[in-house]
Amino acid sequence: MIKDYLPINKEDMAQRGWEQCDFVFVIGDAYVDHHSFGPAIISRVLESYGYKVGIIPQPDWKDSNSIKILGTPRLGFLVSGGNMDTMVNHYTVAKKRRHKDYYSPGGEMGKRPDRATIVYCNLIRQVYKHIPIIVGGIEASLRRLGHYDYWSDKVKRSILLDSQADIISYGMGEHSIVEIADALDSGIAIGDITFINGTVYKAKDLSSVYDAITLPAFQDILDSKEEFAKSFYIQYCNTDPISGKRLVEQYKENEYIVQNPPAKPLSQAEMDRVYSLPFMRDYHPIYEEKGGIPAIEELKFSLVHNRGCFGGCNFCALTFHQGRIIQTRSHESILAEANQLIWDKDFKGYINDVGGPTANFRFKACEKQDTKGACINKQCLFPTPCKNLKIDHEDYLSLLRKLRELPKVKKVFIRSGIRFDYLINDSDDTFINELCEHHISGQLKVAPEHVSDKVLDLMGKPANSVYQRFITKYKKINENIGKNQFVVPYLMSSHPGSSLKEAIELAEHIRDIGYMPEQVQDFYPTPSTISTCMYYTGLDPRTMKHVYVPKTPHEKAMQRALIQYRNPKNYDLVVEALTLANRTDLIGFDKHCLVRPKNNGRYAYGNRLEGKHAEDKKRGNEFSAKGGTGKRGKVSKATEKNSSKKSSKDIGKNTIKNASKGVSKNTIKNTSKDVGKNTIKNASKGVSKNTIKNASENSSKSPSEKISKSISNNVNKSTSNNKTNKSSRNINDGINRKVGRTVQKNNKSKAVKRQ
Ligand code: SF4
């Protein structure tokens, strides 16, 4: 076997003595032959089974000749949009175009189209009408059935229909891709490959589909948010490789999409085999003159030790992609890779990470998962750790100690996310001690995400008290070892369930701990998460109960501004938010206030309200110019007490009265109207008997219990501190949220105060 990059042109093929590729892999990322990149894994796995794979990275999608450069493949085309969903890669939560693509040469944006999987497949179909097309990667995986697409604000069909591809290999595709290749190689027509776990295919009828759950038809989820939520929940309950059932979604009379159950997780021996394949561990040399591929920078000296996550955060798609069952590499496999990277000419003595979706998960959550799969109606860590959960850091510790002992290694960092709710429940403090002593560089990044228990509950995250316990312990341990190390908390604004009240609760927490976040992660409704379902439907799909969703750009901007209330640019938004929420007690000069009145109180409500101010004046209302004399509200009390005599005059009774009349009451009233009784009424109307019946097939609970019972989860956070590091891992792991956040957080460390 030639140890080199896989062919990207005919000359490379000739060098290997190939006349034809078995598969041509079209990918949206630049070609990076590293196991943190999904296409690299799939192509090397196929190579290891004897298949010849050529790569076409980032073809010119406006020129169909770009798809022909390796000739016609013998068995078919493989297509992946890349390590991230292309829409997450290209756009911020505010739907603004990003400036940099970390998976393209030199970070240049515009090297791939939006919705690359669909565009590339259609390009292939222009040239090759009947050749098999197999799609995979995060973009295809999370759009495998009808799904909500945030960027178009529409429910979209399975990507299989829009792309004209034949089959989706979803999740981590090592098993399914080899089975598909073997089936094609043995002469089975692509249309007859309907029997492989971890795949999705099209069917004209259901005569050969057995033991399946019928989802609400696509037209029904288009017409009804309740039906959408029910469909999503059934999909969510069938993500486990042991207990998951086959799912069927009807589009037309003779058009169905069938999702086979998830592929089995890799055993440790299989994991070791995958990671021992002859990756070049770098980007292809053709990118050298453009400055390389930014995403590889941190990954090159990072080690992946696991896959899967039983954390189950609701805003993360990991359950849908990798599942809840932890798969790990052996120490020997990881040490072999470490022994390889430490001799790289660019190695400076620092292993950047020893992680995965969650760094400190080294075992399956419990033994039961081997035979029965992860519980459908229960979470392993939420709201409190399950009594069957195995909490043990011994094996991870032992691995870290071995890595620290390697020659040339100065420091081994952990930059993937640490689940603090898992760590805090370990009765043995050795791991947290060694974590603080050896594996962080002055700051530990953790993801409490919020402080409001109401929001945390909807996120599937532990109560704030658990995070506080962790902080207390972390501080104490650092004191004991004489280190002045901080915690950087990742916080999220505008998650479903967060109204201005909860956003202010978070801002007050930030004030209390003296933290100044430089970046804020706005909730990003990426495809196929529970939180995205809540965002679109306004319903918690597990309970069908109404959830308040901040949706307007202005409310989202206010929630984001509250987290960064000290930034002068956010002043008006913060004042407006505090006014709307009747929390003007937080405007003033007291220690507890978030902002001061502006210009001695003359613009106490900020510029945004000056229009209203002017209108009020025209109507003869006393807004702020004359000041009030009557009974004072909280805001003027606080303000007057602390400010000059002049300013206290300016902020009076009428100001408060008009402000709450004009803004607070009506707005709050209207807001709650929008999401109130009618929604709940409609939600319960929309739950049809059949769907409930189908949903309950996977559960021992009765239908009504199932619908009403909240199954709480946890997942998605980019834990690596470095954008690139995080992004690239996520990509490999297929965690959009992680990636999205990381990409947004490009730059270096945040100014952080000690907690
Ligand atoms: S919830 Fe408990 S029993 Fe169920 S899979 Fe998780 S640890 Fe095991």
Residues whose N, C-alpha, C, O or C-beta is under 5 A from the ligand:
A	BS01	SF4	A365 C366 G373 A374 C375 K378 Q379 C380 C386 N388 L389
